[in-house]
């Protein structure tokens, strides 16, 4: 028995721990996104795979080099850089030049995450910062030379259909039509099926809304993400679309809403922590995304809607503190 | 009145199957008993015997004249061989009386406690909260004059993983539990008596219902940790929150553990002092079970009685794994508050905390906190020694259930940091 005594660990209670670690959480996110990423590669081809490899590779390399230079412990095993790289790739159109994708990953990890202190300290979602950076810096690259071969269901759409943010072509057409005549020039209801199953106009993450929804539901069921954020986001998006007299279903299936609501806005670090706060935050994301679409200059606004709400998250946390048990007032 | 589910909480793997069907059995009396003079919250006792004295089973060997205290009795007939000190399960060093038991023991007999009234007998029997809190029971039976107890709640939730001692007591001796409930209810003048049991113990519910008449309600609550925490239990049953800084009696409720009630029944009906308790010995031991253990038995002896370790053991816990203490030494005695001895294998025990891992703001601690606190925020302030900011987030309301540390995916020592913040707040006079 003495050997056992020597080997014993003494520590504070609790002496058991939930099996879910940070790495598990990150790998669940990867697993939930994997079908969408694979489907993007299958439908879009090798360019999608290249984009995924570049974004993930540069994200991992940036974090590794940063830690090495800063003489901090290596953190790649927490899985967060992998998730950032993957999310970033999913948010870019497949034709994105490799060096633009690399710059986005560098900015995502280096500027948005490591400079702020690494995992847990970034105010903004790193993948979205990376995306916003290149979207603003190389808007021309985003808009230029779309590969016509990818347009299969709306072949008449041309370059003006690409907004600088998400390449949400159908959205762009819809927006242009609305601006020109107040009506849609094509049948929105006919777009549901391609948007759900096989849509090659936008980013990698827009290829199938159905796969994103399935992945998001998986994360909710597994307790990885809170349903309140996507529910608030998508619900508000639908409601505002309806209020603007638009087709609500088309507007939640098109563009970056599904990727944003299930995978971007739910990023732990940059979203609120209280249940109430998460509803407020989700509603805010949906509101700004919808308002951006209907009254903004750009056809799509997922990135900036979420980044804006990221900035408000600490404030939302302050305003929605849970009421302490046994106290009458919310806060003193 | 409507039953409600308390906020937050978790449902860890129960690990109760190893012992939930194990009938309570006497653990053999070891060759030496070490009886700490402080087995309760409150003033420590002073030994009332000397080395060489013969003692009888049930004889007082330590007491002190204080309101919040509980006398210690010899659990065996034997000889006092030392008055020194001992390490406790909690890691403190306290005065202790060592007794060498006689070879022949009559565990059915004992010196009866005597006192003029019922409260006096409960006090003289040395009864404390057996759920682990070890607060002297008689003090809880004497609420302040301006408070009236409407509802007596007996806590049979046993929400800690691994432990089944209360479960087996309710299954095997429901009549003692129900009798104790009636005694306490009568003493405090409660209009309603409720015994609360978690849904994972249907056999206990059945056994209690067979004993309880119309005067004792058996309520089944969802299996969720910390269902057995006093404030959460009152809330679940009555829908009332114990106000900050007030006694539970402010809600008209009084909560006692089921084992405490059984001990009170024994004291009132048979004059029996508290000299043994049921201990769940489980985890990596050869013969896990529920043992009736004379107080003062060393944990090392008890593990031998349970067949010794059956595999590699990383931590040995006194109590349950959520709130118990990890033992540095096994040569510490079982005391009134020792509900279990749990030998945790590597992989079952929480991994050791390495370095300062970041908070990823997942919110699991906030969602899980049954008190509605934001553990991450208190812990972050405590980590930066910003004690005033930490105190403003009400660490004093923390019930130390450990849910926050349990759920944290980066294994931050949240409860430890909150305890620091709590101590700092109390030191500054925050109430």
Boltz contact constraints between the chains, C-beta under 6 A:
constraints:
  - contact:
      token1: [A, 4]
      token2: [B, 309]
      max_distance: 6.0
  - contact:
      token1: [A, 4]
      token2: [B, 313]
      max_distance: 6.0
  - contact:
      token1: [A, 9]
      token2: [B, 314]
      max_distance: 6.0
  - contact:
      token1: [A, 9]
      token2: [B, 315]
      max_distance: 6.0
  - contact:
      token1: [A, 9]
      token2: [B, 352]
      max_distance: 6.0
  - contact:
      token1: [A, 10]
      token2: [B, 326]
      max_distance: 6.0
  - contact:
      token1: [A, 10]
      token2: [B, 328]
      max_distance: 6.0
  - contact:
      token1: [A, 11]
      token2: [B, 326]
      max_distance: 6.0
  - contact:
      token1: [A, 12]
      token2: [B, 416]
      max_distance: 6.0
  - contact:
      token1: [A, 13]
      token2: [B, 323]
      max_distance: 6.0
  - contact:
      token1: [A, 13]
      token2: [B, 402]
      max_distance: 6.0
  - contact:
      token1: [A, 14]
      token2: [B, 322]
      max_distance: 6.0
  - contact:
      token1: [A, 14]
      token2: [B, 402]
      max_distance: 6.0
  - contact:
      token1: [A, 14]
      token2: [B, 405]
      max_distance: 6.0
  - contact:
      token1: [A, 14]
      token2: [B, 406]
      max_distance: 6.0
  - contact:
      token1: [A, 15]
      token2: [B, 315]
      max_distance: 6.0
  - contact:
      token1: [A, 15]
      token2: [B, 317]
      max_distance: 6.0
  - contact:
      token1: [A, 15]
      token2: [B, 321]
      max_distance: 6.0
  - contact:
      token1: [A, 15]
      token2: [B, 326]
      max_distance: 6.0
  - contact:
      token1: [A, 15]
      token2: [B, 349]
      max_distance: 6.0
  - contact:
      token1: [A, 15]
      token2: [B, 350]
      max_distance: 6.0
  - contact:
      token1: [A, 16]
      token2: [B, 321]
      max_distance: 6.0
  - contact:
      token1: [A, 16]
      token2: [B, 350]
      max_distance: 6.0
  - contact:
      token1: [A, 17]
      token2: [B, 350]
      max_distance: 6.0
  - contact:
      token1: [A, 17]
      token2: [B, 406]
      max_distance: 6.0
  - contact:
      token1: [A, 18]
      token2: [B, 406]
      max_distance: 6.0
  - contact:
      token1: [A, 18]
      token2: [B, 407]
      max_distance: 6.0
  - contact:
      token1: [A, 20]
      token2: [B, 409]
      max_distance: 6.0
  - contact:
      token1: [A, 21]
      token2: [B, 409]
      max_distance: 6.0
  - contact:
      token1: [A, 22]
      token2: [B, 360]
      max_distance: 6.0
  - contact:
      token1: [A, 22]
      token2: [B, 409]
      max_distance: 6.0
  - contact:
      token1: [A, 22]
      token2: [B, 410]
      max_distance: 6.0
  - contact:
      token1: [A, 25]
      token2: [B, 409]
      max_distance: 6.0
  - contact:
      token1: [A, 119]
      token2: [B, 358]
      max_distance: 6.0
  - contact:
      token1: [A, 120]
      token2: [B, 358]
      max_distance: 6.0
  - contact:
      token1: [A, 120]
      token2: [B, 359]
      max_distance: 6.0
  - contact:
      token1: [A, 120]
      token2: [B, 360]
      max_distance: 6.0
  - contact:
      token1: [A, 268]
      token2: [B, 360]
      max_distance: 6.0
  - contact:
      token1: [A, 268]
      token2: [B, 361]
      max_distance: 6.0
  - contact:
      token1: [A, 268]
      token2: [B, 362]
      max_distance: 6.0
  - contact:
      token1: [A, 269]
      token2: [B, 360]
      max_distance: 6.0
  - contact:
      token1: [A, 269]
      token2: [B, 361]
      max_distance: 6.0
  - contact:
      token1: [A, 273]
      token2: [B, 361]
      max_distance: 6.0
  - contact:
      token1: [A, 273]
      token2: [B, 363]
      max_distance: 6.0
  - contact:
      token1: [A, 273]
      token2: [B, 366]
      max_distance: 6.0
  - contact:
      token1: [A, 274]
      token2: [B, 366]
      max_distance: 6.0
  - contact:
      token1: [A, 322]
      token2: [B, 372]
      max_distance: 6.0
  - contact:
      token1: [A, 323]
      token2: [B, 372]
      max_distance: 6.0
  - contact:
      token1: [A, 324]
      token2: [B, 372]
      max_distance: 6.0
  - contact:
      token1: [A, 324]
      token2: [B, 394]
      max_distance: 6.0
  - contact:
      token1: [A, 324]
      token2: [B, 397]
      max_distance: 6.0
  - contact:
      token1: [A, 325]
      token2: [B, 241]
      max_distance: 6.0
  - contact:
      token1: [A, 325]
      token2: [B, 371]
      max_distance: 6.0
  - contact:
      token1: [A, 325]
      token2: [B, 372]
      max_distance: 6.0
  - contact:
      token1: [A, 326]
      token2: [B, 241]
      max_distance: 6.0
  - contact:
      token1: [A, 326]
      token2: [B, 242]
      max_distance: 6.0
  - contact:
      token1: [A, 326]
      token2: [B, 243]
      max_distance: 6.0
  - contact:
      token1: [A, 326]
      token2: [B, 244]
      max_distance: 6.0
  - contact:
      token1: [A, 327]
      token2: [B, 244]
      max_distance: 6.0
